[in-house]
Amino acid sequence: MNIHIKCQFSLAKRLLMKRLLAPPTLAEIEQARYRLTDLALKTPLIRFDVDNAPGEIYLKLENLQPIGSFKLRPAGNALAALDPAIRRRGVYTASSGNMAIGLAWAARQMGIPAAAVVCDPAPQIKLDHLTRLGARVIPLPFEQWWQVVCNHGLAGEPGQFIHPVCNPAVLAGDATLGVEIIEELPDVETIVAPFGGGGLSCGIGAAVRALKPEVRVLACEKSEARPLAAALAAGKPVSIAPAPSFITGLDTTAVLDDMWPLARHLIDGAVSASRDEAAAAIRLLAERAHVIAEGAGAMALAAALAGRAGGGKIVCVVSGGNIDPADLATALRGGVPD
């Protein structure tokens, strides 16, 4: 099957989304922070001491969120911002794991049904988490799953679709992380975050542009698959071949058309890290900081330690810690998970 799939929309739908999707304002970000007061944590920002570091490195520990991922912020804000009548009918999203977990967790807190369209195969640890939270799981092959993302929903599926990235409330939830970093480390020079769909880095970028535009925001991709780097080089989104690995959540084959204008203006550049570097960063985080990170969660640190984020004060977003135990064991033994 052809895996180089482009998102196809009607002109009317494309114009509607262009009207809706814009960088969140500071007022919208503050509203999101208020909505998330009883849902998400204000996570620690700690100094990471490591020999021969290219800069002064700090870790923003989103792996300590109740679901083990930053995705509780965008999912929780999007759900809380919904009209109550719509919310009561249930919600669903398309996610390889963490966004679905965030939505399911918040939905359970609010007493409403949730479902998740997941890319098959998805990490078993994340599927188990969804089951424990009571979410209904809908597995689809990558091609069909990607079309759900592109089409903003699955035909015939009941409930309100919450897009994992292209949603104003999702972006505002992501942006709360950027505000916290600026508040906790006002003299930060660079923030590095993993890039999957682009919501996290664009959300952080929106907050930084509003509060401290001189701070650089870098998006980190897998060296084996770099849709943002390809788009920046071409000046437009282009399709690339996927590179499945234990670094889940960064498996998109192109920057979404709706995210491209935001990514181009809110992100200062794309860096990357390899599977080997990510595995080494997972091991280092466990040994030096007693932090458990999943593959995507270790990417920012891996790139920073390789010098790709430059020097000065660098905040690396540890975006999640939902790693398969077998993959964690392999990394801790000095190996590289598949």
N, C-alpha and C positions, 0 to 999 in steps of 0.2 A: 504493500500500500504506500501511497505517496505521503510522506510525513512532513513535507514542506507545505503546510496549510496556511493560507492567509485568511484573516477575518473578513467576512463579507457582510455588509450591512446595506439596507436600503438608504437612499439619500435622506429621506425624512428622519430615519433613526439616527443617522450620522450627525445631522444638524442638531437634533435634540440633545444628543450627548455632548456635542461641542458647546452648547449653551450651558449645560449643567456642570461639566467638569472644568474646574478652575482651581488654582491654588487656594487652600483655605486661608481665610483672613485671621488675624489675631483674635478677633471677637469669636469667630467660629471655633478656633482652637481652645479658647478659654471655656466656651460652652462645653466642648468635649471633655475638658479636664473636670468640669463640674459633674457631668454625667457619669464619668468614670470613677468618681470618688469612692463608691462602695463596690466597684467591680474590679478595678486594676490597682496594682501597687505602684507607688513611686519608687522605682528600683534603685539600688545602690550604684554609685559611680566610684570605682576604686582604682588606686594606682597599681600598675602591674610592674613589678620589679623583675627585670630579666637582663642577663649579661649582654653587652654589646648591642643594645637596642638602638635603632637609628634616631629615636626621639624619646620624649617623655610620654609613655603609653598609659592610657587609662581604659578601663573596661566598664561599659554600661551593661549591667547584668539583667537583661530581659529574660534570661533563662529562669529567673526566680519568680516570674509571674505565676499565679495559681495554676495555669495550664502549661507552664514551662516554655512560654513563647510570648513575644511582643504582640502577637496577633490578637490577644485579648483586648488591646486598645482599639484597633479599628473595628473589630467585630462587636465589641460592647457598645461603642459609640453609635455605630450604624443601627444596632438593634434598639438602643434607648431613644434614638432620634425618630424612629418610625411612629406614624400615627397609631395610637393604641388599638384602634379597630382593625387596622391592617396587621399589626403585630400578632393579635390574638389568633389569626388564621394560620400562623406558622411561618417559618422562614427556612430557606435553604441557600447553600452556596456551592461553588465549584472550587475544590481545594485538594492539594496533595496531602494535606494533613492539618497543619497548624491553624489556618483560618477556619477550617471546619470545626476544629476543637474549640477555638475561641467562641465561635457562634453557638455551638452546642452548650458550652459552659454557661454563657450569658443567658441563653434561652431557658436552660433549666432553672437558673436563678429567678427568671421571670415567670416560670410556669407555662411555657408555650412549646409546641413541638418544633423540632429542627431536623433537617436532613442535609446530607452532604453528597455531592457528586464528586467521586474521587477518581484519580487516574490509576488504573489498574496495570501493574501491581503497585500498591502503596505500602509504605513501611508498616509492618504488622503492629509495632508499638503504638502507632498513631491510630490504626483501625481499632485496636483494643481500647484505646482511650475514648474514641467516639462511642463505642458500644457501651462502655461504663457510664457515659454521660446520657445514654438513652437516645442518641441520634440514629436516624435511619440512614444507612449507607447505600449509595447507588454507584457501584463500580462501572467504569466505562474504559475502553481502550483509549490510548492517548489521543488519537485523531478525533474521536467523538467528544472526549472530555474538553479538548481545546476549542472545539466549536461551541460548546456550552459557554465557555469563557467569552468567546468572541460574540456570541449571539445574546449574551446577557440573560441566559436562562435555558431551561430544558422544556421543550414542548410537552404539554400534558402534566407537568409536575405542579402540584398544588403549593400554595404558599407564596410568599414574597421572596424573590431572588435578591440576595445581597452579593453584589459583585465583589470578588476578593481584592480588587484594586480600583477599578473605575467607578468610584462612588464618592461623592463629596464628603459624606460623613466618615467613610473609611479613611480618606486622606487626612481629615481633621484629627481622627484618632491617632493615626501614625505621627502626625505633627506634634502631639503632646510630648513625645519622646525628645524631639529637638528642643522644645522649650525647657524641659528639665535639664538637659545637658548644658545649655547656656546659663541657666540659673546656678547650677552646681559648679561649673568650671567656666567662669566668665572669660578667661583668657585662653580658652581652647583655640587652636589654630586650624585643625583639620578633624573632621568627623568622617569615619569610614563605616559604611553599612552594606550588608549583602544586597544584591539586586536580583530579584526574581521577576515579579510583575512590575516592580518599580514604585509601589506604594510607600514603602518604608523610606527609601532614600529621597523620593520626591516630597513626602510629608515633612521629613527633617529639613529638606532644602527650603520648603516654604516658611517654616518657623525661623530658620537661620536668616533668610533673606529679609524677613520683617524685623528681626531683632539685632542681628549682627552680620551684615552682608559680607564683611571681610573674611569670615570663616569659610574655609573650603569644605565642600561636601563631595565625597568620592563614593562611587558605587563599586562594589566588588563582585565580580563574576567568576565562574569557573574558567580556568585557562582553556579547558577543552571545549567550551561553548560560550561565546561572548556576544549575545545579541545586541547589547547596548554599545559595545565598542564598534561592532559592525555598522550600527545605525549612525553613530557619530562620524565614522569614516565616510559613509555614503551620503550623509546629510538627510537620510530618511530611513524608516524601518525597512530592514531586509530580512529574509528568511535564512536561517542557518540550520545545519543538521544538529539534532539533539545529541547529548552525550550523557546518557543515564549513568548514575553512580550513586554511592552512598550519600552524596551531597544532594539531598532532595530539597525541593522547593525552589531550585534555581534552574528548572528544566524547560523554561519557555523557549520557543524557537524563533521568536521575533519580539521586538518591543511593540506593545499594543498601540495601534494607531492613535487611540484617544490619550495615551500616556506620553506619546512622543513629544508634543509641544511642551509639556511640563518637564520631562526629563531633560530636554535640550536647554531649558532656561534655568532649571533649579539645581542641576547636578554639574559640578565643575569638571568631572572627568570620570573615566572608567579604569579601574585597576583589576587585577585578577590574581588568583592563587590556584595552584594545582591540587589534585587529589592528595599527592604526597605531602604538600605543604599544609593542607587542611588537617590531615591525620597527625602531623607533627604538632600543630597548634592545639589540637584536642588533647594530646598527651601533655603538652606543656601547661595548658590551663589546669588540668587535673593535678599535676605534680606541684606547680608553683602557687596556684591560687585556690586549689580545692574546688574548682568550678567544672561542672559537667556541661559540655557543649555538643550540640549536634554538628553535622558537617557544615551546614550553612552558617551556623552560629559561630564557627571558628574561622570563617573566611576572612573577615575584616582583620583579625589579629594576624593571620597568616600573611596577608598582603603587607601589613604594616611592618612586621618583623623582617620581611624581605626588602624593606626600604622603598616600596612602591608608593607609600603615602608621604614620603619626604620626612622632614624632621620637625622639631618643635613639639608642642603639646598635641597629642593625637588621641582622640576617643574612638575606640573600636566597639561597635555595638555587637554584643554577644546575643544574637537575636533569639536563640532558643536552645533548649537542652534535651529535646525529645529524640535521643539517639537510640537505635536498636542496641540492646545489651551486647550482642555478638560483635557488632561493629565497634562498640566502645572497647571491648576486650581486645580486639585485633589492634586497634590504635594504641592502646596502653602497652601492648607487647612490642610495639615498634613496627607493626605492619601497617598496611594500607587496605582498608576494607574495599570490597568490590563496589 
